[in-house]
C-alpha cells in the first residue's frame, strides 16, 4: 500500500486535512520508539522502587509520576527556549518517552502552564476534576471488570 493509497483513505474535510498535515510515518515511528522505551523504563524502575519499599503505598508509581513530570517539564522548556531539538526529537522525548513513561507528566505540565498564565481557578478545577474523575473512572472500570468476570463464571 503506497502513501497515496493511505492518503486517499483520509477524510477530506478541512479539519481532517489540518490534522493530517505534518503527520508522517517517520514521526509515528519516533513516537512509537519513545513510547516503547518509556513503557519499559516505567515497568523496570517502578518495580525496583516498589520492591524496595515492600509496602502497600504505590511508591513506584509516585516516583514514576514525579520523575516523568520533571522530565517533561525540563524537555518542553528546553525545546521551547532553544532551537536544538528537531520536531522528531521533541516528539520522541515528549509524546513518546514521557508519554510511555507516564501520562501524569502531561497533566502536570498543563497545570503549570495554566498557573503560569495566571489562570489559578482553571488550574484548580483541572487538578480537582482530573484526580476525582480519574479515580472515579478507575473505580467504575474495576466494577465493570468484576461484572464481566461474574458473567463469565455463571
SETOR-380672 format. One record per residue (C-alpha): x, y, z. Coordinates in nm, 3 decimals. Last residue first. Example, Ala and Ser with C-alpha at 12.3 -4.5 7.8 and 13.67 -1.06 7.14 Angstrom:
# residues 2
+---------+---------+---------+
!    east !   north !      up !
+---------+---------+---------+
!   1.367 !  -0.106 !   0.714 !
!   1.230 !  -0.450 !   0.780 !
+---------+---------+---------+
***
This chain:
# residues 154
+---------+---------+---------+
!    east !   north !      up !
+---------+---------+---------+
!  -2.211 !  -1.806 !   3.550 !
!  -1.832 !  -1.751 !   3.577 !
!  -1.818 !  -1.539 !   3.260 !
!  -2.097 !  -1.310 !   3.384 !
!  -1.917 !  -1.262 !   3.718 !
!  -1.595 !  -1.173 !   3.535 !
!  -1.776 !  -0.915 !   3.326 !
!  -1.935 !  -0.770 !   3.642 !
!  -1.598 !  -0.752 !   3.817 !
!  -1.449 !  -0.581 !   3.512 !
!  -1.727 !  -0.322 !   3.516 !
!  -1.668 !  -0.254 !   3.885 !
!  -1.294 !  -0.214 !   3.827 !
!  -1.361 !   0.023 !   3.540 !
!  -1.608 !   0.220 !   3.754 !
!  -1.349 !   0.259 !   4.030 !
!  -1.086 !   0.362 !   3.776 !
!  -1.328 !   0.613 !   3.625 !
!  -1.400 !   0.755 !   3.972 !
!  -1.028 !   0.788 !   4.046 !
!  -0.976 !   0.957 !   3.710 !
!  -1.278 !   1.182 !   3.764 !
!  -1.159 !   1.296 !   4.106 !
!  -0.796 !   1.346 !   4.007 !
!  -0.858 !   1.520 !   3.678 !
!  -1.153 !   1.721 !   3.810 !
!  -0.960 !   1.853 !   4.110 !
!  -0.646 !   1.932 !   3.913 !
!  -0.832 !   2.093 !   3.621 !
!  -1.055 !   2.292 !   3.855 !
!  -0.751 !   2.421 !   4.042 !
!  -0.578 !   2.513 !   3.717 !
!  -0.892 !   2.686 !   3.591 !
!  -0.920 !   2.885 !   3.914 !
!  -0.548 !   2.974 !   3.904 !
!  -0.541 !   3.100 !   3.545 !
!  -0.241 !   3.330 !   3.592 !
!  -0.076 !   3.212 !   3.271 !
!   0.196 !   3.049 !   3.479 !
!  -0.073 !   2.858 !   3.668 !
!  -0.233 !   2.733 !   3.345 !
!   0.108 !   2.624 !   3.214 !
!   0.180 !   2.454 !   3.547 !
!  -0.140 !   2.251 !   3.516 !
!  -0.056 !   2.157 !   3.156 !
!   0.288 !   2.040 !   3.267 !
!   0.144 !   1.830 !   3.548 !
!  -0.116 !   1.663 !   3.328 !
!   0.149 !   1.590 !   3.066 !
!   0.375 !   1.432 !   3.328 !
!   0.088 !   1.223 !   3.462 !
!   0.080 !   1.039 !   3.131 !
!   0.377 !   0.836 !   3.245 !
!   0.674 !   0.652 !   3.095 !
!   0.507 !   0.588 !   2.761 !
!   0.401 !   0.951 !   2.733 !
!   0.737 !   1.069 !   2.863 !
!   0.926 !   0.865 !   2.602 !
!   0.686 !   0.902 !   2.309 !
!   0.489 !   1.225 !   2.336 !
!   0.774 !   1.417 !   2.498 !
!   1.110 !   1.262 !   2.401 !
!   1.028 !   1.115 !   2.060 !
!   0.801 !   1.409 !   1.969 !
!   1.078 !   1.657 !   2.059 !
!   1.337 !   1.455 !   1.870 !
!   1.113 !   1.442 !   1.562 !
!   1.031 !   1.813 !   1.579 !
!   1.406 !   1.879 !   1.593 !
!   1.553 !   1.981 !   1.926 !
!   1.826 !   2.247 !   1.939 !
!   1.622 !   2.561 !   1.870 !
!   1.620 !   2.665 !   2.235 !
!   1.357 !   2.810 !   2.469 !
!   1.062 !   2.593 !   2.364 !
!   1.260 !   2.268 !   2.347 !
!   1.433 !   2.334 !   2.679 !
!   1.100 !   2.415 !   2.849 !
!   0.946 !   2.106 !   2.694 !
!   1.232 !   1.877 !   2.797 !
!   1.259 !   2.006 !   3.153 !
!   0.886 !   1.999 !   3.220 !
!   0.853 !   1.657 !   3.058 !
!   1.141 !   1.516 !   3.260 !
!   1.021 !   1.658 !   3.593 !
!   0.669 !   1.531 !   3.534 !
!   0.809 !   1.189 !   3.447 !
!   1.018 !   1.192 !   3.765 !
!   0.711 !   1.273 !   3.976 !
!   0.483 !   1.022 !   3.804 !
!   0.742 !   0.744 !   3.806 !
!   0.827 !   0.803 !   4.172 !
!   0.458 !   0.800 !   4.265 !
!   0.401 !   0.484 !   4.064 !
!   0.682 !   0.307 !   4.247 !
!   0.567 !   0.446 !   4.585 !
!   0.224 !   0.286 !   4.545 !
!   0.160 !   0.257 !   4.923 !
!   0.110 !  -0.112 !   5.007 !
!   0.463 !  -0.162 !   5.124 !
!   0.762 !  -0.362 !   5.008 !
!   0.968 !  -0.041 !   4.996 !
!   1.248 !  -0.178 !   4.778 !
!   1.007 !  -0.388 !   4.571 !
!   0.802 !  -0.082 !   4.476 !
!   1.111 !   0.118 !   4.386 !
!   1.250 !  -0.158 !   4.163 !
!   0.912 !  -0.220 !   4.002 !
!   0.868 !   0.144 !   3.913 !
!   1.212 !   0.148 !   3.752 !
!   1.157 !  -0.164 !   3.541 !
!   0.797 !  -0.111 !   3.432 !
!   0.834 !   0.262 !   3.383 !
!   1.150 !   0.216 !   3.182 !
!   0.979 !  -0.045 !   2.964 !
!   0.696 !   0.198 !   2.898 !
!   0.931 !   0.488 !   2.827 !
!   1.142 !   0.285 !   2.584 !
!   0.837 !   0.158 !   2.398 !
!   0.676 !   0.501 !   2.392 !
!   0.995 !   0.659 !   2.257 !
!   1.009 !   0.404 !   1.976 !
!   0.641 !   0.457 !   1.893 !
!   0.680 !   0.835 !   1.889 !
!   0.981 !   0.820 !   1.656 !
!   0.795 !   0.566 !   1.439 !
!   0.493 !   0.795 !   1.417 !
!   0.716 !   1.080 !   1.303 !
!   0.861 !   0.854 !   1.030 !
!   0.510 !   0.766 !   0.920 !
!   0.431 !   1.130 !   0.870 !
!   0.181 !   1.362 !   1.031 !
!   0.262 !   1.722 !   0.935 !
!  -0.075 !   1.795 !   0.784 !
!  -0.303 !   1.514 !   0.896 !
!  -0.498 !   1.731 !   1.137 !
!  -0.530 !   2.029 !   0.903 !
!  -0.666 !   1.799 !   0.630 !
!  -0.910 !   1.645 !   0.878 !
!  -1.038 !   1.989 !   0.981 !
!  -1.089 !   2.093 !   0.617 !
!  -1.285 !   1.776 !   0.546 !
!  -1.133 !   1.519 !   0.307 !
!  -1.131 !   1.216 !   0.533 !
!  -0.817 !   1.004 !   0.499 !
!  -0.848 !   0.697 !   0.275 !
!  -0.684 !   0.869 !  -0.024 !
!  -0.381 !   0.943 !   0.192 !
!  -0.327 !   0.573 !   0.255 !
!  -0.339 !   0.483 !  -0.113 !
!  -0.118 !   0.782 !  -0.200 !
!   0.142 !   0.667 !   0.052 !
!   0.161 !   0.326 !  -0.109 !
!   0.000 !   0.000 !   0.000 !
+---------+---------+---------+
***
